[in-house]
Amino acid sequence: MRIMKITALNQDIIWKNKDENFNLIENQLQNQEADLFLLPEMFSTGFCMDAAEISDKNEESLEFLKRISNEKNAAFCGSASVEVNGKFFNRMYFVKPDSEIIFYDKRHLFSFSGEDKVYTPGKDRVIVEYLGIRFLLQVCYDLRFPVFARNNDDYDVILYVANWPEKRVDAWEHLLKGRAIENLAYVFGLNRIGTDGNDLFYKESSHCFFADGKEIANKNGNLVSAELNLAELKDFRNHFQFLNDRDDFEIVG
């Protein structure tokens, strides 16, 4: 089994400016190689409730991901604000270099900021397989809801992309580690950095945890990388078969 390299960008997202964010991402990743590149939540605009103003009407963010994925021969994943038939979604894209596109619409909308008044929640739990590894796609506030992320032995890695402010960052970091331990999975959580248009500050707080809760991310400037070893994960799961004892349940609605 091959080892997969993931590289994530600690992006200081430029408020409501798609073209500048696209240029920033290309410049930051210009000389980088990886199997999968990860970008933050709403990487093209920042986490913004002005959906009518900033949402993609013509799949601008998706087209950018398709182009850069093809150029770098690597998968790209991140979320953007999109409008579909008059409804707005916080949509997480997973774009493969062969142009296959999978998306997940954020299920748990952050009512504290009014996201639930603007955006439409997704319904489906989405798992993507890429290069033999299965990824559960999750966005920011989803992290607070462990039932939705429970591993039914159907994924190997959880990907979280976020705009999670410094004032609540302890919850972000502890819950990421908890999701890894309880689900016997890799967990890669990417948070943005800098200050957004609402004067909220985001400290560097991106992580990748192994199934035992050990940090495995390497950080170099604004880049965070980790190598995922599926054989090592399978050995760990075979030794500690905790998933066999999980509760049975069904998510309804």
C-alpha positions in Angstrom: 0.0 0.0 0.0 1.3 3.5 -0.9 1.7 6.4 1.4 -0.4 9.4 0.6 0.9 13.0 1.1 -1.6 15.7 2.0 -0.6 19.3 2.0 -2.9 22.0 3.4 -2.7 25.8 3.1 -3.0 27.9 6.3 -4.6 30.6 4.2 -5.1 34.2 5.3 -8.3 34.5 3.2 -8.8 37.9 1.4 -12.3 39.1 2.3 -14.8 38.7 -0.5 -12.1 38.7 -3.3 -12.1 35.5 -5.3 -9.5 36.5 -7.9 -7.0 37.5 -5.2 -7.6 34.3 -3.2 -7.1 32.2 -6.4 -3.8 34.0 -7.1 -2.7 33.7 -3.4 -3.3 29.9 -3.5 -1.5 29.4 -6.7 1.5 31.4 -5.5 1.6 29.6 -2.1 1.5 26.1 -3.7 3.6 26.9 -6.8 6.5 24.6 -5.9 4.6 22.1 -3.8 3.9 18.5 -4.6 1.3 16.3 -2.9 -1.4 13.8 -3.7 -4.1 15.9 -2.1 -4.1 19.6 -1.4 -6.5 21.0 1.2 -8.0 24.5 1.4 -10.0 26.1 4.1 -13.8 26.6 4.5 -15.0 29.3 2.0 -11.4 29.6 0.7 -12.4 32.0 -2.1 -14.3 34.6 0.1 -14.0 34.0 3.8 -16.8 32.7 6.0 -19.4 35.3 5.1 -23.2 35.6 5.5 -23.5 38.0 2.5 -24.4 35.0 0.3 -26.2 36.9 -2.4 -23.1 39.0 -2.9 -20.3 36.4 -2.6 -21.7 33.0 -3.7 -20.6 31.4 -6.9 -23.2 31.8 -9.6 -21.1 30.3 -12.3 -19.0 27.7 -10.3 -16.0 30.1 -10.2 -14.4 28.3 -7.2 -15.0 24.9 -8.7 -13.6 25.9 -12.1 -10.5 27.1 -10.2 -10.1 23.8 -8.4 -10.5 21.9 -11.6 -7.8 23.9 -13.3 -5.3 23.8 -10.6 -6.0 20.1 -9.9 -5.2 19.3 -13.6 -2.1 21.5 -13.6 -0.7 19.9 -10.5 -2.0 16.4 -11.2 -3.3 16.2 -7.7 -6.7 16.2 -5.9 -7.9 19.5 -4.3 -10.5 19.9 -1.5 -12.0 22.9 0.1 -15.4 24.6 0.5 -17.1 27.6 -1.2 -20.3 29.5 -1.0 -22.5 28.5 -3.9 -25.9 29.3 -5.2 -28.1 26.6 -6.8 -31.7 27.4 -7.9 -32.0 30.3 -5.6 -30.6 28.5 -2.6 -27.2 28.9 -1.0 -24.9 26.1 0.2 -21.6 25.9 2.0 -20.3 23.3 -0.4 -17.1 21.2 0.1 -15.6 20.1 -3.2 -13.3 17.1 -3.7 -11.8 17.4 -7.2 -9.7 14.6 -8.6 -7.0 15.3 -11.3 -9.1 13.2 -13.8 -11.8 15.9 -13.4 -14.1 13.7 -11.2 -16.0 16.0 -8.8 -17.6 15.0 -5.5 -19.2 17.5 -3.2 -20.6 17.6 0.3 -23.0 20.4 1.5 -22.4 21.4 5.1 -24.9 19.6 7.3 -24.6 21.5 10.6 -25.0 25.3 10.0 -23.5 27.6 12.6 -26.7 29.2 14.1 -24.5 31.4 16.4 -23.5 33.5 13.3 -26.9 33.1 11.5 -25.5 30.7 8.9 -28.8 28.7 9.3 -30.8 31.8 8.2 -28.9 32.2 5.0 -27.6 28.8 3.9 -29.5 25.5 3.2 -28.2 22.4 5.2 -27.0 19.4 3.3 -28.6 16.0 4.0 -26.1 13.4 2.9 -23.0 12.1 4.6 -20.4 11.9 1.9 -17.4 9.6 1.6 -14.8 9.8 -1.2 -12.3 7.2 -2.2 -9.1 8.4 -3.7 -5.9 6.4 -4.3 -7.3 3.6 -2.2 -8.1 5.7 0.9 -11.6 6.6 2.0 -12.3 10.2 3.1 -15.3 11.5 5.1 -15.9 15.1 4.2 -16.8 17.6 7.0 -17.0 21.3 7.4 -16.2 23.4 10.5 -19.2 23.2 12.9 -19.8 19.6 11.9 -16.9 18.8 14.3 -19.2 19.4 17.3 -21.5 16.6 16.3 -19.8 13.2 16.7 -22.8 11.1 15.7 -22.7 12.4 12.2 -19.0 11.5 11.9 -19.2 8.1 13.6 -17.1 5.6 11.8 -19.2 2.6 10.6 -16.0 1.0 9.3 -16.6 2.9 6.1 -13.8 5.5 6.1 -10.1 5.9 6.9 -9.7 9.7 7.2 -11.9 12.6 8.2 -11.1 15.9 6.5 -12.3 19.1 8.3 -12.0 22.5 6.7 -12.8 25.5 8.9 -13.0 29.1 9.8 -12.7 28.6 13.6 -11.8 31.8 15.6 -9.1 31.9 18.1 -11.5 32.6 21.0 -12.9 29.1 20.6 -9.8 27.3 19.3 -9.4 25.0 22.3 -12.6 23.3 21.4 -11.4 22.9 17.8 -8.1 21.3 18.8 -9.5 19.0 21.5 -12.4 17.8 19.3 -10.2 17.0 16.3 -8.1 14.7 18.5 -11.2 13.2 20.0 -12.7 12.4 16.6 -9.4 10.6 15.6 -9.3 8.5 18.8 -13.0 7.5 19.0 -13.2 6.6 15.2 -9.8 4.9 14.9 -9.1 7.2 11.9 -6.7 9.8 10.7 -8.2 13.3 11.2 -6.9 16.3 9.2 -8.3 19.6 10.4 -7.4 22.7 8.4 -8.2 26.1 9.8 -7.7 29.5 8.2 -5.4 32.2 9.6 -5.5 36.0 9.9 -8.3 38.4 10.5 -11.6 38.3 8.5 -14.0 41.0 7.5 -15.8 40.7 10.8 -12.6 41.4 12.8 -12.4 37.8 14.0 -8.9 36.5 14.4 -7.8 33.0 13.5 -4.5 31.6 14.9 -2.6 28.9 13.3 -4.3 25.7 14.5 -4.3 23.1 11.7 -3.5 19.5 12.7 -3.4 16.0 11.6 -3.9 13.2 14.1 -3.3 9.5 13.9 -5.9 7.1 15.3 -4.2 7.1 18.7 -4.4 10.9 18.9 -0.7 11.5 18.1 0.0 14.6 16.1 1.7 13.7 12.7 1.5 17.1 10.9 4.7 18.8 9.7 4.4 22.6 9.5 6.5 24.8 7.3 5.5 28.4 7.0 1.8 28.5 5.9 1.9 24.8 4.8 0.9 21.9 6.8 1.7 18.4 5.5 1.1 14.8 6.6 1.8 11.4 5.3 -1.0 8.8 5.6 0.0 5.2 5.8 -3.1 3.0 5.3 -1.1 -0.2 6.2 -0.2 1.3 9.5 -3.8 2.3 10.1 -5.0 -1.2 9.3 -2.5 -2.7 11.7 -3.6 -0.4 14.5 -7.3 -1.2 13.9 -6.6 -4.9 13.8 -4.8 -4.7 17.1 -7.3 -2.4 18.8 -10.7 -3.5 17.5 -12.7 -0.9 19.3 -15.0 -0.2 16.3 -16.4 -3.7 16.7 -18.0 -2.6 20.0 -19.6 0.6 18.7 -23.3 1.3 19.2 -25.7 0.5 16.4 -27.8 3.5 15.3 -29.3 5.0 12.2 -29.3 8.7 11.3 -32.8 9.7 10.3 -33.7 13.0 8.6 
